[in-house]
């Protein structure tokens, strides 16, 4: 990822920041092919995200609507806001920046769609160190869509926070490489995967998702991670789940709450997992 990729972030006058389902929308029947595909490919997860259009124009499935994404358009997805999962092979050529939000930390990665094929490279992803943006986007839920429950001033604050995130990403890109800390490509992507898993405590992490983010096939990702981390991806996920569970139990949290935080289907599944780890 380089400054040329992110040129649009540097021009605030070109930015249009919306919440999921807002913005310039197009009726579903105007693009029936995409609408039908989205009904079969919709995602909903506990992680807040921001989608930013960097190049090209397209329609994107957001909360049951088709929203126009142009260079400079940013869409905030609070936790559990529904949106399309991936891109169909008939999608137009675009470059999108995705920003995943983990309680003050931000993970940014590019998705390029060219000739109906989605591409991504480990070099096109990185963590932004924890920064203060004046609010915690990851803590807001879908009440954000109800202006009677969610004051306009708070919505404006959230939109303003997006500019702080853009600035942090640009600062990160401008950072010079520290001598002696240049890592091999595979070591670097292994470190990024470990950071990603640690940031979400193993919640909402799957091989499919990691493959999508880092641009490796699932088999190659498993092999690279095992070689350079000395453990499997599942071992790493369990390691961080155990750490989160130990800390949460020490603060008096119930197993029901912890199971939800870690993404288990319920307390029974969580208890079964605990027994398998001798906890």
N, C-alpha and C positions, 0 to 999 in steps of 0.2 A: 504494500500500500504506500502511496506517495502523495505529495501535495497536489500533483496534477489530477489524481483521482478525486481529491476532495476540494477542488477549486470552488465548487458551488457553496461549500460551507463557509467560505471566507467572504461571501457577499450577502450580508444580512438582508439587503433590500429584495433579494430574490426568494427569501424564505416564506413559506406559508405553513404554519403549524396547526394541526388539527388533532382531535381525539378520534379514536376508532369509530368508524361509521359516519364521521363528519367530512366536510370538504365538498368538492365538486363531484356529485354522484351521477350515475347513468342508470336508467331502468334496466333490470335484468334482461328483458326481452331484446334489448339493443345488441346484446352479445350473448345469445343463447348458448353457444358452444362453451364459452368460458364459464357461464353460470352453471351449466350442467356439470362441468368438471369440478367446480368448487363445492357443489353439494356432496361430492364423493371424497373431497380432499380438504377438510376443514380441521384446524387445530385450535385447541383451547388448553392453556396451561397456566401454572401459578406464577410464571415469570413475566414481569413487565418488560416491554420492548418498545423500541422506536424504529420505524422504517423511514429512510430518507432516500428520495429519488436523486440520483447523481447524473444520470444521462438517459436519454430516451424517454418516450411517453408510453404509458400503459394504463390498464384498468386493474385494480387489485381488490380481491374479495375481503371486505371488512365489515363484520357485524351484519351480515345478510345483505350488504349493499356492494355495488361496484363503484369504487372510488378512483378518480383520476390521479395518477402519480406522475408528476413532471419533475424536472430538475429543480431542487429546492423545496419540494413538498415533503413535509415531515408529519408522520402520523404516530401518535402516542397510543400504545396498546397497554392499558392497565392489566393487572393479573386477571386471567380467565376471560379476557375479551376474545371472541372468536374471530379468526382470520384464516385465509387460505393457507394450506400446507404445501410449501414448495411451489414449483412453476410447471405448467404443462409444456409439452414439446412444441406447441404452436404459439408460444408466447413471443411477443416482439423483442427485439434486441434492446436491452436496458442494463444499467448498472445500478444496483441498490446497495445502500449501506444499512446494515442491521446493527442495532445497539441493544444488548441484553443488560438488564439492570439488576444488580444484587446488593441491595442495602448500602448504597454509597459507592459501590464499585461498578465499573462499566466495561463490558466486553464488546468490542467492535469488530465486525467482519464484513467483507464485500461479497456480493453475489452478482456475477456477470452472466447474462443470458445472451448467447450468440447462436444464431441459426437454430433456435429451439433447444439448445443444450446449455445446461447450467454448469458453470465452472467456478472453482474456488481454490485458493492456495493458502497454505499455512502462513505465508508471508503477508497475506491480506487480512490478518486477524491479530488482535493484541488486546491486552487488558490496559485500561486507563486506571492509574492509582486512585485511591479513594479521594474524592474532592467534596467540598461542601457546596451544594447547589441551592440551599435555602429550603428544601423540602425533600421528602422521600417518595419518589414516584413509585417505587416498588411496594409501598404500603397502601396505595390507593386502589380501591376495587371499582366495580362497574357502577357504583353510585355516582361516579363522576359524570355519567350521562344525564343524571337528573339534576337540573340546575336548581330546583326547589330545595333539594337536599344538599347540594354542593354549591356553595356561593361562587359567583362569577369571579370574585377576587382570588379565590384559591385556584380556579381554573387558569386564570391569567398568570398566577405564580408558577404553575406547572409548565405553562408554555414558555415562560421566561427561563426556567431551569434548562430547557433544551439548548439555549444558546450557551450556557455555561458548559454543557457537555460537549458541544461542538468545539468550543475554545480549548477544552482539555484534550480532545482528540488531535486537534491541530498542533498543540504544544508537544504532544507525545510524538507525532510524526517528525517534528523539527529536532527532536533530541538527537545529538550525535551519539554514535556507538562508543561505548566505553572500551578503552583498550584492554585486551585480555579477557573480555567478556563476550566475544563473538562466538556464538555456538553453532554447531553443525545444524543443518536443516532439520534432521530427525530429532536431535536433542531438544531443539527449540520448540518443535510442535509437541513433543512429550511434556515439556514444562508447561506449555499453554493448556494442554488437556488437564493436567493435574491442577492448575490454577482454576480452571473452569469447574471441575468437579468439587474442589474445595469451596469455591464461592457459593455454590448452591447446596452444599452438604450432601451431595449425591441425589438430591431431589430433582425429578424431571430430567434425568440423564439417561440416554439410551445410546446404543451403538449407532442406530440410524441417525440420531440427532448429531452426534459427534462427527460422523462421516459427512453429514450435510454441511456442518460448520467449517471443518478443516479441509475439505476437498480431497480426502483420501477414500479409496474403496474401503469397505468394512474389513475385509481380510487384511489389506495392507496396514490399516490403522491398528488392528490387533497385534500384528507382527512387530511393527515399529515400536509401539508402546511397551510391549513385553520385553523387547530387547533393551530399550533404553531406560525403562523404569524399574526393571527387575521384578515386575508383578503384572498381573492382568488388569485390564480396565475394571472388571467387576471387583477384584480385590481392592482396587483404589477407591471405588464407590463405597464398598463396605467399610473401609478404613475411616472414611469421613462420616459415614452414617453412625458408626460406633462412637466417634468423637463427639458428634452432635448429641447423640442419645445420652452419653455419660454426663455431659455438661448440663443438658436439659433436666435430667433426673436429679442432679445435684441442686438445681434451683427449685425443685418441687413440682415440676410440670407433670401432668398425668400422661399415661401411656397413650391415651386417646388423642391428646393434643400433639404429642411427639409423632405418632404414626401419621397424622395429617400433614405435619411439617415435612416429613420425609417422603411423602407421596405414596404410602401404603394404602391398600384398598380399605383397610379398617384395622381396629385393634387386634383382631384375631390373627390376621396376616403378620402384623408387626410382632406379636408375641411369639409366633412361630419362627420368625426370623431371629428374634432375640435368643431363643433356645438353640437355634442352629449355630449361633456364635458364642454359646455358653455364657450369655449375659443374664 
